Amino acid sequence: MTIDAKPGDEPRVLWITGAGSGIGRAAALSAADAGWRVALSGRRQNTLEATADAVRAHSGDAFVVPVDVRDPAAVTASADVVRSRWGRIDGLVLAAGLNAPDRRWADQATETFDQIVQTNLVAPAHLIAAALPHLRERHGVAVIVSSYSAWTFSPGAGVAYSASKSALSSLARTVNSEEASSGVRACHLCPGDVNTDFLELRPNVPDAEARGVMLEPSDVARSIQFVLDSPPHVRFDEIVISPLSQR
């Protein structure tokens, strides 16, 4: 099962969604520093290009593949584009996510509920399905960026967010159960509070003091990189990372 690097072997390729900001961008920089090529996906071309520029400033190799992860046909096409560009996909980091300020039964709109579940749960399923044939070729690894609220119930996370993120645990576990013989591994990564723009979607946006004790995206990226760089016979089913102040 082990794939040993040989002299002249091409760098490993990592496909990242949500790569335009936050954890996705930090994961791209970390991977580039570790010698991976990074394919960057998300909806906003300008933020993806900014991440690509940052990767290249780290002497890394980046490729922008804009895609709305809620579009199954576009997801499948994007996987093929990445595979065609670099001949392989060794890793997948799913960092795209969505929430909304109105997130309780009393104020949420069903249309918003649907959008959140599509982004947080249905899209990762489609992305894994699209990447799996390529991951099987390389005995690859998928890191599903979930949430602390998937590990333990967090009332403030909201109905749609809690339900969709909790289901990602089953997504990872089914990959690990069914794809072990192919050498494919999945990690359900559950970060606590992280100081990113995602906080702007909270009903009460944290102030600078509250953000100052949270995780930084680079903290989560180190955990992602640890999983990506682990030997092919090692699997991390679930990792929870939280700031000391997490409640």
ROPA-959010 format. One record per residue: x, y, z of N, C-alpha, C, O, CB in turn. Coordinates in steps of 0.001 Angstrom, whole numbers, padded with zeros to 6 digits, always signed. Each point is the difference from the previous one (the first is absolute). Glycine has a CB too. Layout:
XYZXYZXYZXYZXYZ...
***
This chain:
+000820-001209+000000-000820+001209+000000+000852+001256+000000-000423+001027-000531-001355-002275+001731+002969+001189-000616+000811+001192+000145+000496+000500-001349+000460-000782-000832+000215+000009+003102-000771+002066-002477+000538+000629-001205+001240+000766+000415-000098+001007+000702-002197-000830-001811+003454-000637+000686+001246+000642+000381+000388+001031-001055-000084-000249-001203+000817-001827+002442-000311+003231-000758+000476+001021-000922+001318-000457-000619+000862-000540+000694-002009+002362+000646+001298-001610-002619+001204-000390-000717+000675+001256-000533-000657+001021-000198-000345-003269-000423+002317+002180+000387+000680+001163-000571-000702+000459-001276-000272-000803-000893+002451+000017+001878-002462+002067-001059-000666+000536-001176-001510-000134+000029-000676+000452-000924+002708-000987-000313-002582-000084+002292-001446-000150+000092-000636+001383+000091+000547+000903+000633-000307-003161+000501-001405+002416-001774-000682+001288+000005-000504+000334+001405-000306-000907+000773-000358+000567-003180+000574+001636+002749-000549+000378+001307-001440-000474+000147-000724-000128-000987+002237+002122+001034-001918-002250+001176-001382-000381+000266-000929+001187-000250+000389+001161+000125+000385-002862+001574-002004+001369-002055-000990+001008-000390-001146+000007+001009-000563-001042+000336+001173+000763-002782-000936+001467+002913-001076+000191+000971-001074+000894-000605+000292+001094-000483+001324-001375+002406-002854-000187-001896-001142+000791-000472-000730+000528+001227-000419-000773+000862+000184-000608-003006+000084+002700+002219-000591+000665+001169-001239+000778-000423+000052+000780-000951+002215-000611+002057-003374-000375-000412-001172+000852-000187-000066+001006+001150+000542-000231+001081-001786-001627-002304+000567+002979+000962+000008+001072+000987+001385+000618+000116+000383+000488+001063-002229-001628+000182+002601+001117-002352+001416+000379+000034+000230+001501-000054+001140+000451+000105-000647-002596-001190-001561+002932+000922+000176+001432-000152+000260+000756+001289+000428+001154-000038-001871-001351-001896+001192-000430+003074+000163+000711+001260+000073-000995+001154-000190-001203-000183-001038+003196-000753+001505-001472+002119-000102-000770+001231+000816-001283+000026+001174-000013-000371-003398+000965+000587+001589-002025+000227+000682-001283+000162+000484-000531-001344+001101-000542-000086-002514+000051+002099+000611+000638-003061+000402-000485-001308+001264+000667-000498+000896-000668-000515-003264+000212+000026+002446+001776+000640+001205+000711-000429+001200-000415+000845+001088-000221-000534-002498+002157-000222+001221-002042+002064+001103-000403+000878+000483-001406-000331+001198-000277+000049-002111+001755+001750-000022-002365-002138+000377-001364-000373+000821+000002-001286+000940-000782-000137-003013-000100+001253+001721+001758-002058+000744+000094-001251+001439+000450+000250+000934-000563-000572-003070+001080-000641+002317+000482+002054+001342+000500+000301+000824-001061+000713+001179-000189-000300-002079+002520+000443+000274-003021+000800+000700-001048+000730+000428-001126-000929+001129-000485+000071-002438+001063+001973+000394-000989-002917+000313-001088-000928+001113+000400-000968+000894-000793-000296-003262-000018+000482+002301+002053-000676+001044+000477-000909+001365-000023+000685+001000-000391-000603-002689+001838-000574+001722-001024+002443+001259-000024+000746+000524-001424+000165+001207-000216+000112-001915+002291+001096-000214-003050-001192+000381-001401+000154+000301-000675-001342+000285-001197-000038-001688+001116+002097+001343+000834-003149+000379-000528-001294-001130-000530-000858+000247-000599-001046+001844+000074+002098-003345+000740-000620-001145-000434-000802-000328+001051-001053+000198+001193+000228-001101-002509+001723+000406+000878-003094-000674+000887-000928-001444+000152+000471-000595-000955+000499+002111+000260-002437-002079+001890+001781-001341+000234+000520-000934+000507-001090+000302+000973-000690+000677-000486+002933-002116-001159-002387-001083+000439-000874-001039+000676+000878-000482-000588+000969+000898-001288-002657-000758+003100+001354-000800+000855+000876-001392+000205-000584-000152+000524-001104+002237+000628+001904-003103-001574-000043-001377+000137-000478-000845+000819+000963+000248+000033+001205-000032-002225-002371-001209+002843+000608-000950+000821+000725-000802+000774-001025+000191-000170-001204+001322+000350+003239-002404+000662-001565-000859+000735-000928+000597+001306-000468-000331+000469-001089-001583-001507+002192+002793+001646-000306+000474+001355-000296+001390-000033-000628+000990-000307+000663-002360+001193+001243+001423-000569-003174+001261-000021-000749+001053+000891+000648+001165-000386+000095-002452-000061-002187+000880+001650+002544+000986+000949+000510+000678-000500+001267+001209+000168+000159-002542+001668-001159+000567-002453+001911+000623-000492+001227+000856-001238-000267+001020-000207+000658-002946+001125+000654+001513-001732-002268+000821-001156-000366+001326+000450-000603+001048-000576+000290-003127-000780-000676+002028+002382-000451+001230+000518-000594+000911+000586+001077+001222-000113-000089-002454+000593-002053+000639+000142+003158+000805+000533+001101+000696-001129+000753+001166+000129+000374-002739+001819-000163+000863-003051+000013+000628-001150+000642+001109-000568-000873+001078-000335+000491-003227-000178+000683+001878+000406-002478+001023-000504-000920+001248+000879+000033+001119-000513-000001-002923-000438-001462+001619+002258+001492+001147+000914+000073+000784-000224+001289+001231+000024-000003-002483+001668-001375+000529-001913+002488+000664-000242+001279+000780-001315-000027+001100-000088+000546-002909+001385+000622+001236-002308-001803+000695-001284-000135+001281+000174-000815+001058-000506+000374-003260-000721-000223+002095+001942-001261+001178+000207-000845+001062+000830+000715+001195-000176-000239-002656+000030-001784+001030+001044+002896+000952+000767+000800+000764-000905+000958+001100+000338+000438-002586+001666-000615+000896-003165+000504+000664-001014+000821+000764-000987-000881+000406-001068+000460-002199+001306+001295+001989+000128-003036+000679-000858-000978-000769-001284-000279+000591-001011-000381+001571+001952+001148-003491-000904-000578-000841-001155-000268-000631+000070-001375+000109+001006-000702-000551-001196+003128-000219-000889-002800-000643-000122-001304-001505-000076+000224-000490-000921+000655+002518-000257-001663-002763+002153+000461-001446+000085+000215-000734+000102-001317+000517+000515-000991-000129+000577+003192-001617-001601-002182-000856-000021-001189-001417+000312+000467-000516-000670+000895+002003-001036-002116-002122+002713+000626-001338+000437+000397-001059-000722-000830+000043+000002-001230+000872+002250+001902-001864-002868+000029-001101-000718-000656-001314+000489+000615-000516-000645+000913+001986-001414-001369-002024+003176-000014-001235+000509+000593-001143-001000-000173-000155-000609-001059+000920+002958+000605-001551-002504+001500-001143-000912-000088-000973+000313+001136+000412+000305+001120+001026-002112-002195-002720+001727+000773-001029+000028+001024-000185-001443+000452-000504-000828-000760-000665+002907-000223+001569-002385+002202-000006-001393+000462-001403-000585+000074-000157-001209+000169+002219+001696+001116-003087+000359-001409-001381-000498+000020-000460-000477-001374-001126-000474-000145+000647+002036+002022+001335-001442-002878-000326-000410-001367+000696-001327-000287+001198-000001-000283-001467+002421-000469-000445-003562+000815+000645-001315-000143+000768-000162-001304+001099-000554-000007-002903-000370+001407+001235+001403-002504+000679-000147-001294+001298+000801-000023+001009-000459-000536-003230+000112-000592+002194+001539+001709+001199+000832+000048+001062-000622+000893+001192+000096-000290-002597+001931-000110+000978-002665+001486+000937-000671+000903+000720-001132-000729+001223-000114+000079-002680+000700+001894+000702-001419-002680+000593-001108-000743+000972+000511-001058+001092-000542-000166-003156-000819+000570+001658+002404-001113+000865+000576-001025+001276+000569+000612+001077-000123-000584-003097+000644-000801+001908+000097+002554+001164+000594+000656+001001-001066+000437+001210+000198-000118-002649+001695+000886+000941-003019-000267+000898-001098+000363+000789-000466-001213+001197-000271+000096-002777-000436+001719+000916+000617-002939+000674-000426-001233+001026+001037-000459+001055-000354-000527-003111-000929-000128+001740+002563+000858+000936+001063-000372+001275-000098+000837+001108+000102-000528-003039+001386-000128+001765-001687+001957+001173-000123+000882+000835-001208-000401+001224+000090-000100-002495+000998+001985+000613-002208-002114+000702-001232-000390+000712+000187-001348+001112-000492-000190-002821-000884+001457+001076+002073-002181+000614+000227-001303+001194+000936+000101+000989-000164-000715-003204-000207-000357+002121+001351+001958+001076+000990+000125+001283-000623+000549+001088+000250-000518-002815+001523+000875+001593-002580+000686+001187-000510+000685+000106-001525+000020+000949-000548+000560-001040+002579+000821-000869-002709-001984+000124-001444-000154-000348-000825+001213+000145-001222-000024+001556+001730-001579-002160+000134+002671-000268-000742+001239-000748+000894+000986+000032+001226-000108+002040-002640-000244-002738+000790+001302-000528+000683+001182+000335-000893+001186-000510-001115+000109-001392+002283-001406+002761-000675+002184+000443-000772+001160-000778+000337+001267-000085-000816+000918+002333+000712-001948-002807+001292+001078-000700+000430+001200-001133+000952-000313-000003+000685-001023+002096-000988+002291-003052+000329-000364-001181+000845-000137-000267+000667+001342-000089-000678+001024-000884-000815-002843+000845+002805+001819-000378+000745+001207-001296+000732-000289-000055+000863-000876+002477-000592+001603-003458-000616+000006-001325+000594-000203-000226+001045+001082-000384-000324+001124-000519-001812-002177+001148+003402+000698-000064+001078+000979-001093+001014-000293-000123+000989+000722+002534-001303-000365-003212+000095-001398-001110+000911-000280-001118-000219+001012-000307-001138+000355+000898+001156-002808-001194+001064+002914-001092-000132+000966-000925+001201-000051+000334+001038-000571+001143-002409+002033-002643+001214-000860-001001+001069-000010-000830-000049+001268-000321-001076+000504+000242+001015-003009-000265+001227+003015-000979+000137+001067-000732+001317-000228+000273+000691-000981+001136-002056+002630-002320+001718-000776-000771+001229-000147-000308+000567+001391-000090-000754+000969-000919-000074-003161+000848+002146+002294-000338+000581+001309-001330-000510+000540-000124-000256+001197+001410+002279-001835-002283-002171-000232-001308-000514+000419+000039-001517-000108-000196-000562-001077-001010+002681+000315+001463-002778+001897+000327-001421-000033-000801-000856+000973+000273-001191+000157+001971+001872-000849-003227-000079+001342-000831-000730+000962-001333-000376-000648-000391+000574-001017+001486+000654+002947-001786-002200-001330-001321-000375-000520-000927+001212-000072-000862+000074-000876+001156-002380+001826-000118+003252-000031-000903+001150+000078+000224+001019-001121-000901+000780-000311+000841-001117+002770+001258+000340-003072+000248+001055-000987+000628-000486-001311+000135+000793-000931+000123+000727+002847+000120-002766-002016+000646-000461-001227-001011-000155-001144-001166-000322+000225+002894-000855+001170-001264+001410-002600-000801-000245-001201+000366-001379-000538+001167-000388+000029-001298+002879-000579-000845-003218+000069+000288-001335-000521+000934+000062-001204+000797-000913-000215-003027+000142+001037+002136+001849-001613+000903+000145-001135+001454+000114+000481+000909-000563-000609-002752+001683-000714+002047-000389+002416+001339+000137+000559+000477-001326+000570+001163-000369-000164-001615+002780+000676-000438-003124+000152+000320-001340+000509+000522-000874-001144+001025-000668+000135-002801+000885+001672+001065-000203-002921+000392-000823-001144+001387+000391-000519+000813-000872-000307-003237+000609-000298+002694+001556+000508+001288+000462-000502+001141-000443+000912+001061-000407-000474-002204+002370-000578+000921-001882+002348+001038-000395+000955+000272-001499-000085+001156-000423-000018-001839+002305+001535-000372-002680-001569+000178-001449-000085+000638-000385-001331+000841-000898-000046-002829+000561+001549+001599+001003-002578+000612-000270-001298+001499+000273+000034+000789-000780-000532-002952+001351-000591+002550+000530+001744+001412+000391+000042+000803-000871+000952+001104-000432-000330-001777+002759-000214+000124-002585+001724+000762-000654+001063-000018-001520-000067+000911-000642+000522-001418+002594+000866-000504-002544-002016-000132-001456+000007-000087-000601-001397+000776-000893-000341-001905+001100+002524+000195+000273-002989-000191-000596-001326+001224+000258-000874+000462-000900-000702-002959+001209+000899+003022+000913-000158+001178+000317-000814+001208-000863+000379+000644-000538-000901-001496+002881+000669+001193-002502+001510+001109-000903+000329-000199-001422-000508+000960-000648-000418-000563+002036+002410-001634-001881-001960-000258-001342-000529+000311-000057-001495+000605-000960-000478-002382+000606+002229+001360+001387-002486+000277+000031-001434+001495+000155-000275+000527-000598-000938-002796+001583+000549+002947-000189+001203+001434+000203-000185+000785-001287+000263+000921-000336-000743-001207+002740+001401-000080-003104+000387+000678-001268+000280-000251-000994-001125+000919-000684-000451-001141+001092+002921-001025-000482-002919-000322-000924-001088+000803+000330-001261+000463-000902-000699-002772+000614+001654+002472+001579-001243+000743+000411-001189+001494-000284+000132+000661-000348-000978-002375+002110+000580+002241-001611+001610+001441-000170+000207+000401-001448+000239+001162-000351-000204-001114+002637+001129-000974-003131-000500+000352-001361+000412+000760-000800-001056+000995-000638+000343-002996+000699+001080+001582-000059-002688+000768-000783-000978+001472+000401-000044+000875-000846-000182-002956+000603-001158+002347+001535+001507+001373+000499-000040+000723-000288+001315+001190-000315-000006-001901+002111-001602+000006-001691+002730+000603-000324+001297+000356-001481+000079+001013-000364+000597-002324+002221+000471+000491-002703-001661+000306-001436-000003+001316-000269-000727+000776-000862+000413-003237+000333-000346+002706+001254-001131+001245-000181-000756+001225+000295+000852+001054-000611-000178-002273+001212-001907+001072+000337+003009+001145+000474+000778-000046-000437+001462+000862+000400+000783-000743+001539-002314-001103-002750+001916-000195-000345+001415-000063+001290+000821+000726+000189+000976+000488-002412-001278-002117+003097-000142-000034+001360+000508-000794+000185+001274-000501-000954+000595+000749+001650-002895-000349+000568+002704-000625+000353+001280-000917+001206-000190+000322+000928-000742+001673-001834+002012-003133+000878-000592-000939+001117-000004-000134+000547+001419-000193-000759+000949-001059-000225-002925+001355+002284+002111-000231+000668+001285-001281+000808-000130-000073+000950-000780+002570-000840+001321-003501-000498+000229-001299+000666-000037-000042+000986+001164-000104-000404+001159-001042-001619-002244+001225+003300+000778-000010+001018+001060-001431+000167+000475-000850+000530-000717+002871+000672-000261-002274-001654+002179-001337-000002+000566-000090+001086+001068+000273+001165-000289-000535-003642-000188-000110+002124+001687-000224+001011+001031-000017-000645+001377-000349-001170+000159-000951+002569-001788+001683-000611+002609-000129-000417+001402-001444-000393+000306-000258-000889+000811+002163+002414-000165-002842-000844-001312-001420-000284+000228-000411-001347-000568-001084-000492+000312+000638+002931-000353+001293-003049-000792-000260-001359-000475+000464-001030+001015-000496-001126+000028+000724+001916-002386+000725-000400+003189+000561-000897+001014-000831+000004+001280-000189-001033+000641+002459+001426-001604-002760+000791+001318-000857+000123+001181-001046+001069-000288+000298+001000-000653+001583-001714+002226-003082+000514-001101-001091+000915-000319+000320+001414+000473+000367+000218+001155-001994-002118-000995+001480+002852-001075+000267+001409+000279-001240+000792-000391-000209+000253-001187+002721-000533+000808-003342+000679+001345-001291+000623-000312+000091+001212-000920-000887+000217-000825+000126-001021+003010+001815+001589-002054+000099+001218-000796+000346-000223-001456-000073+000933-000800+000733+000179+002850-000283-002335-002415+000433-000262-001383-001151+000060-000985+000219+000265-001182+001601-001681+002074-003029+001178-000438-001154+000072-000883-000472-001355-000472+000737-000984+000053+000050+003186-000758-002020-002242+000244-000648-001249-000385+000693-000636-001205+000460-001139+000071-002630+002019+000823+002239-000145-001986+000543-000556-001244+001482-000309+000125+000458-001046-000460-002167+002320-000821+002457-000378+001898+001439-000192+000137+000297-001218+000858+000828-000832-000369-000470+003295+000112-001028-002575+001403+000224-001144+000888-000336-001313-000692+000765-000962+000071-001261+002419+001893-000652-001493-002633-000429-001236-000655+000957-000387-001126+000377-001166-000124-002758+001707+000702+002770+000423-001391+000853-000311-001155+001409-000379+000423+000582-000928-000561-001936+002493-000815+001909-000869+002351+001363-000305+000433+000058-001329+000752+000966-000749-000144-000483+003205+000277-001506-002754+000664-000013-001279+000713+000003-001170-000973+000628-001026+000263-001853+002109+001629+000536-000937-003000-000081-001080-000987+001327-000255-000692+000191-001069-000580-002570+001644+000238+003307+000385+000388+001294-000206-000637+000798-001107+000678+000861-000621-000624-000864+003017-000044-000278-002642+001935+000647-001111+000687-000319-001320-000688+000885-000828-000216-000999+002100+002371-001148-001459-002494-000396-001221-000707+000610-000058-001395+000355-001075-000484-002489+001046+001785+002252+001182-001942+000617+000037-001320+001436-000528+000083+000409-000833-000808-001868+002801+000151+002210-001483+001628+001386-000445+000161+000071-001474+000377+000840-000740-000511-000203+003057+001194-001511-002730+000203+000066-001387+000474-000358-000993-001095+000560-001095-000055-001132+001895+002339-000354-000427-003151-000330-000915-001093+001155-000098-001003+000264-001076-000536-002704+001637+000826+003124+000553-000542+001190-000069-000849+001021-000957+000601+000551-000853-000697-000950+003210-000088+000646-002209+002081+001009-000833+000651-000406-001465+000043+000850-000885-000098-000187+002847+001460-001942-002218-001218-000475-001377+000043+000063-000670-001365+000385-001163-000117-001865+001789+002008+001098+000123-002920-000159-000598-001319+001235+000105-000888+000150-000780-000941-002534+001310+001138+003276+000431+000092+001119+000260-000905+001358-000395+000569+001030+000278-000613-002364+001564-000315+001346-002490+002100+001285-000394+000586+000785-000906-000928+001223+000107-000087-002226+000104+002348+000315-001097-002951+000687-000924-000908+000623+000731-001185+000900-000524-000657-002495-001271+001339+001113+003010-000952+000569+000817-001073+001117+000915+000498+000651+000694-000780-002858-000775-000370+002413+000067+002470+001028+000855+000568-000429+001437+000204+000838+000855+000286+000780-002319-001352-002914+001755+000925-000500+001366+000166-000423+000206+001449-000663-000851+000593-000103+000928-003007+001155+001058+002972-000321+000330+001392-000716+001335+000072+000237+000881-000826+001752-002184+001617-002872+001459+000205-000692+001271+000215+000095+000386+001465-000074-000850+000887-001503+000374-002796+001740+001760+002150+000050+000536+001364-001122+001017+000180-000143+000935-000788+002653-001301+000906-003299+000166+000929-001031+000955+000399+000649+000967+000979+000211-000336+001165-002118-001352-001504+002224+002888-000133+000738+000982+000794-000975+001016+000583-000745+000646-000737+002804-000952-000705-002053+000444+002755-001005+000811+000702+000664+001155+000736+000382-000150+001161-001853-001873-000906+001617+003179-000913+000582+001154+000684-001034+000719+000870-001185+000064-000328+002811+000189-001562-001138+000282+002999-000819+000894+000804+000000+001396-000608+000122+000150-001216+000384-001502+003276-000642+002366-001224-000073+001378-000495+001294+000397-000707+001093-000129+000552-002674+000702+001311+001432-000089-003092+001147+000411-000814-000221+001443-000442-001097+000370-000419+001510-002760-000380+000617+003183+000893-000083+001425-000355+000069+000164-001517+001075+000210-000561-000005+000435+002762-002222-000741-002854-000095+000188-001451-001188+000909-000316-000750+000395+000892+001794-002674-001308-001199+002598-000857-001133+000812-000440-001331-000713+000219-001053+000637-000006+002539+000436-001682-001443-002383+001879-001224-000773+000233-000745+000495+001238-001213-000177+000110+002290-001805-001196-000356+002597+002011-000615+000531+001222-001000+001105-000302-000883+000281+000810+002953-000863+000437-001934+001209-002412-000920+001074-000367-001418-000515-000196-000946+000787-000022+002840+000419-001049-002051-002515+000929-001325-000587-000196-000699-000346+001314-001115-000520-000015+001929-000375-002147-000176+001177+003290-000641-000275+001285-001046+001064+000325+000129+001145-000432+001968-002278+001226-003127+000767-000041-000998+000999+000406+000632+001149+000775-000389+001157-000162-001332-002961+000234+002697+001479+000772+000763+001007+000734+001467-000176-000366+000653-000942+000449-002340+000995+001470+002192+000850-002729+001364-000135-000510+000999+000250+001127-000081+001030+000671-000669-000298-002975+001696-001656+002529+000980+000166+001085+000871+001237-000203+000329+000364-001129-000311-002842+001436+000349+003117+000801+000866+001172-000076+001465-000446-000006+000303-001193+000036-002044+002610+001155+002629-000440-001236+001430-000296-000103+000503-000788+001197+000851-000877-000147-000559+002951-001187-000808-001770+002517+000439-000724+001192-000385-001478-000082+000801-000873+000335-001019+002985+001009-001004-002389-001786-000447-001390-000134+000797-000731-001078+000355-001167+000163-002654+001846+000586+002572+000008-001834+000763-000625-001083+001436-000293+000422+000627-000935-000496-002068+002125-001161+001949-000379+002576+001395-000130+000416+000324-001295+000709+001169-000377+000081-001136+002797+000092-001046-003121+000349+000251-001263+000699-000445-001210-000831+000020-001134+000479-000298+002341+001704-000120-000953-003427-000420-001093-000873+001200-000623-000704+001106+000537+000041-003324+000583-000370+001984-002262-000317+000985-000557-000910+000207+000933-001179-000893+000771-000355+000257-003092+001052+001800+002252-001294+000258+000653-001269-000071-001060-001106+000223-001182+000261+001239+002967+000856-001770-001371-002343-000040-000983-001094+001273-000827-000111-000056-001180-000347-001463+002711-000851+002655-000930+001487+001271-000735-000084+000064-001133+001018+000664-001008-000243+000449+003093-000561-001794-001935+001945-000044-001083+000990-000702-001223-000579+000459-001130+000165-000473+002818+001700-001094-001449-002537-000752-001099-000609+000789-000586-001170-000001-001212-000217-002182+002284+000911+002847-000206-001437+000782-000463-001151+001110-000947+000429+000318-000942-000727-000833+003077-000456+001111-001905+002350+001039-000918+000484-000568-001389+000234+000652-001002-000292+000547+002924+001352-002425-001981-000530-000643-001301+000199-000294-000676-001332+000206-001204-000154-001206+002039+002291+000520-000061-003089-000268-000545-001334+001276-000562-000606-000002-001098-000557-001873+002740+000240+002968-000884+000426+001255-000442-000590+000521-001263+000665+000582-000863-000657-000066+003223+000086-000726-002464+001875+000400-001206+000734-000688-001231-000573+000621-001051-000162-000264+002424+002232-001645-001235-002375-000745-001113-000589+000505-000290-001413+000217-001157-000359-002234+001757+001748+002199+000439-002181+000421-000185-001388+001355-000683-000102+000221-000820-000891-001529+002839+000280+002205-001685+001509+001375-000493-000095+000241-001293+000771+001126-000498+000029-000422+002840-000304-001741-002890+000897+000168-001253+000732+000165-001171-000964-000466+000073-001137-000895+000856+003032+002013-002001-001465+000236-001154-000881-001310-000610-000497-001026+000110+000672+003157-000567+000559-002107-000180-002395-001226-000536-000600-000704-001061+000842-001190-000252-000192+002214+000735-001984-000297-001109+003110-000648-001027+000831-000637+000589+001254-000571-000732+000809+002218-000925-001665-001551+002979+001022-000531+000670+001199-001252+000775-000365-000020+000744-000980+002332-000571+001975-003365-000353-000190-001269+000690-000239-000416+000745+001266+000057-000552+001099-000750-001198-002800+000284+002982+001543-000548+000785+001102-001493+000160-000260-000408+000830-000812+002618+000412+001205-003018-002032+000292-001433+000009-000268-000641+001327+000371-000855+000509-000725+000820-002959+001106+000450+003010+000753-000587+001263+000455+001011+000737+000858+000685-000597+000831-003013-000383-000899+002411+002282-000146+000850+000868+000812-000827+001194+000443-000681+000629-000810+002778-001364-000421-002037+001043+002513-000653+001189+000548+001100+000954+000449+000876-000380+000776-002949-000936-000031+002031+002546-001229+000964+001023+000384-000766+001239+000440-000853+000505-000730+002595-001414-000881-001434+001391+002799-000758+001137+000532+000924+000933+000773+001042-000424+000499-003120-000995-000364+001696+002683-000035+000774+000929+000828-000226-000304+001482-001013-000585+000383+000851+002360-002181+001117-001371+002608-000115-000241+001438-001287+000590+000560-000541-000508+000981+003031+000503-000808-002980+001073-000790-001179+000706+000492-001319-000610-000461-001066+000501+000357+002442+001535-000329-001322-003117-000820-001236-000559-000585-000980-000406+001089+000377-000612+000999+000924-000198-002983-002570+001163+001772-001077-000391+000927-000973-000916-000712-000979-000445+000599+001210+002606+000671
***
